Amino acid sequence: MTAVIHASDLTKVFGKSTAVDHISFDVRQGEIFGFLGPNGAGKTTTTRMLTGVIPPDDGSATVLGYDIRSEPVQAKQRFGVVPETSNAYTDLTAWQNLMLMGELYGVARAQAARRSSELLTVLGLIDRRDQKVQAYSKGMKQRLILAMALLHEPKLLFLDEPTSGLDVQSTQMILAMLRDMNRDGTTIFLTTHNMEDANRLCHRVGIIRNGRMVAIDAPEKLKTAIDRVHTIEVSFDREVAGDALAALPGVTGVKRIGDKWQLTAEKQDAVILSLAAFSQQNHAAIVTLNTLVPSLDDAFLRLTREGSP
């Protein structure tokens, strides 16, 4: 699959501190890639290098096929950026901000006007198009800068904490729009602290710690990778003996939790098959059966903890 972003040994040093330490990764065309890490891990510095705001001290990066160091203008014309803090001009109206972005990106005025109307309508701002941005709420400003980033219909979108501090309605509106854009082919690079957003949106996530990449994978794979021992929770329509469950092939431990049994195993699929056979042989119907896996929060905390592999 084509790499929309390709970073190779990307490095940034500030004085005696290495903010980003020779990281390499690809973002594939058409995916939502989550970039996660604790404060000070190097997320913002990496994003600023990828968007051409600051140059790397070592390594290289190509964005949409352009070297971000030697061809930044060509790259910037083809991607959009939504910063965490609004960069809209507050003494201008929403419409004036969008028309200005159209001029900066070289979009024809008629096309910019059509696109602005579409975006403001979708984002619920069309009735406030002629109001100065200084009167906007934080949620309205965030929706406006998303519109500004999308005006030139970019193939790639960088977002930094797009739902931080927003109300539920604004958050859901932005997340729904991002899903729709991605379905239409836009690649999204999402920097966030919100594990729920990352879990629901991202095809893959990269986790950075102390300037180094510690993991890149699909959220579900990261969850299961941090624990080799799986937990299966099961209940039956009649009482069964714990000793009988402990004797099932593949079961390494059994614990009673209320009306349920928690079984631990290294291979959960084998134990699930054993439970199905046990149920039939003992005429004990399975009422509930759940596989318990770590959350993305658990994976994030484990992978970003000092001393973890």
N, C-alpha and C positions, 0 to 999 in steps of 0.2 A: 504494500500500500504506500502511496506517495506521502512523503514527509513534508508537511507544510512548514514546520519549524524543525531545524536540525542544529542542535548545540553540541559543540565538540570541545572538551576541556575548557569550558568557559570559566574565566577567572577574573575577580576584581579585588584589588587590595586598596585599603584606605590607611595610609601611614603604616603602622606595624600590624594592623588587623586585616586578616584575609576574610572578606565578607562572603565571597563565593570562591570555592576551592576546586577548580578543574572538574566541573560537572558536565556530563554528556547525557543527552536524551533527545528523543524525537517526539513530535506531535503529529499524529497522522491526519490526513485529509478527512474531513467530515466527522471528527470526533469532538466530544467535550472533554478536555483534559483539565483535571483539577490539580492545582499546584498548592500543596499544603506544607505547613511548618510552623513552629512556635515563633513568637516575636524574636526578631534578631537573627533568624535562621538564614536569611539571604534571599527571601522571596521577592521583596520589592527591588532589591539590587539586580537580581536576575531579570525581572520584568523590564526594568529600565534599560538594561543592556539589549534585551531582545527588541525593544521598541525604539532603539536608537537615541535614547535620552543621554546615556553615558556610554563611552567606549569600553570594551573589555581590556584588561591589561595583558591577558593571554588567552589563547584559544580563539574560536571563531563561532559564528552563528549565521545561518541563512534563514530568511523568513520569506516564504512564498517564492523561493528560488533566488532571492537577492541577498548578497552579502551585506549584513546590517552595518558593517563598518565602512565599506567602500561604496555601497549603493543604498544609503538610507532613504533617500527621497523616493526612489522607485518602490521600495518596500512600503513606506508610510502612505503612499497614495492608494495602496491596496488593502490596508488593514485599518480597523477602528480601535480606539482606546477609550475605555470607561474607567476613569480614576475613582478612588474611594471618595475623594473630596471634589465637590463640584468645581468644574473649570469654566462654567458659563459666566458670561459678563452680566453682572447683576443690574447694571443700569440700562441694559437693553431688554427688549421683550423677547419672549420665546421665539417668535417669528424672526426677529432681527438676528438672534443668535444662529438660527438655522440658515438664514440667507448668507450670513458671514461664513459659516462653515462650507456652504456651497461654493462660494467664491474661492476659499482657500484650497478646496479640492478640485477646482476647475469644472464644477458641474454647471451645465447650462441653466440659466435662471428659471426658465419654464419647467425644466425637469426638477430643479431644486424645490420649486413651489409645489409641484405635484407630490413629490416625495415627502415634503414637510407636512402637507395636509394629511397624507396617509398615516405618517408616524404619530402626529399629534392626536389624530382620531383614535388610533389603536391604543395609545398610552393615556387616553382620557384627559388630554390637555387642550383639545381644540377650542374649547370655550374660553380658555385663558391665554390664547395665543398672543394677544396684544397687551397683556399685562407684564410689567417689568418683573424680572426674575427675583429681585430683592424681596418681593412680597410672597414668593413661593415657599411652601413648606419643604422640609428636607426630602420627603418622598417625591414631591413634584420636581424638585431640582434633579434628583437622581434619574427620574424618568426622562427629563429633558436632555441630560447629558448622554443618555442611552440613544435618544433620537439623533443627537448631534453626531454620535459615533457611527450611526447607521445610515446617515444621509447619502453617502456615496456608494451604498450597497457593497460593503467590503466582503472579501472572501474569508477573512480571518478577523476575529474580535477578541481583544484583550480586555478582561474585566478584573478589577481589583475591589473585592468586597462589595459587590453590587447591591446586596440587600442589608448591609450593616446599618443598624439603627432604624430600619423602616418598619412601618406598621404592617399588619398581616395582609391587608388588601394590596398595598403597593408591592410587597414581597411576592405574593402570588401572581400578580400581573406581570412582573418582570420575569419570574421563573417560567411562566407559561409562554411568554414571548421568546425567551431563549430556546425553549424546546422547539417551538415552531420554526425559528430561524435555523436551528440545527437540522431539523427534518428537511428543510429546503436546501441544505448543503453548506451552511456556514460552519466553519471550524471555530471552536471557542476555547480560549485559554483562560481558565478561571482561577484566580487567586482568592482563597477564602479561609476563614477560621470556622465557618459554619459546617460542621460535619454532616448535618442533615441535608443541606443543600448539595454538598459534594456527593453524598451517597445516592441521592435521588437523581442528580443530573449527569454525573460523570461516567464516561465509558472506562476511563483509566484515571488514576491519580499518581502523581509523583510526590514523594515526601522528602523534604530537605531538612537537615539538622546540622547546625554549625557550619553552614556553607557547603555541605556535601550531600549528594543524593543518597538516601538510605533505602529507598524502595520505589519501584514503579510497577503498577499492575492494576487490574480491575478491582474495584472496591470489595467485591465478594471474595476474590482470591486473596486479597490482603487480610481480610478478616480470618479466613480459615488458615492462612499460612503461619500466623503467629502462635497458634496452638496445634500441636500434633495430636493431642488427645481431644476427642470429640465427646460431647454430652448429648444424650438422647433422653427425652422425657416421655414417659408412657404411663397410661392408666388403663385399667381393664374394668369390665362390667361386674366382676366379682373379685374376691380376695385371692391373691396369688402369693406364693412364698418367695421371699427375697433370695433364699438359697437356690431356688430353681432358676431364677433369672441370672444369678451370678454364675451358674454352670453353663449358660449358653455360650456357644463358640464366639470368640472375639471380645467378650465382655471382660473388662479389667477392673470394674468396680461397680457397686450398687449402693444407692442411698435412698431412703424413704423421705419424700417431701410432701407432707399433707396426704392427699389421696393419690399421689403419683409416685412413680419410681424414677430416679435419675440413674442412668447407666452411663459409664464411661467406656470408651473404646478407641482404638487407633484407627479402625476402619469401620466407619459408621454404616456403610451400605451392607456389609456382611451382618452386622448386628440387627439391622432392620429386617433383613430376610429371616434371621433366626427368630425374631419376635413374631413375625407373621406365621412361621411354622409352629412356634410355641402356642400361639393363640388358637390355632386350629386343633392341635393335639390335645389341649387342655380345656377346650370348649369355653375359653375365656376371651370374649370379644374385646378388641382394642377400642377404647372410647376416644382417647386422644393420643397422638404421637407427634412429637415435635423434636426437631434437631436444634439444639441451642448453640449458636455461634457467637463469637465476640462481635461487638458493634464496630463501626468504623472509628468511633471515639476510642475504643479499647486498642485497636490496631495503631491508631495515631499516637496514643500515649505510650504504648510499648515501644514503637519504633523511634520515637523522639526522646526517650528517656536516656539519660547519660549512662553509658556503659552497655547499652543494648547492642546486639549485633547489627 
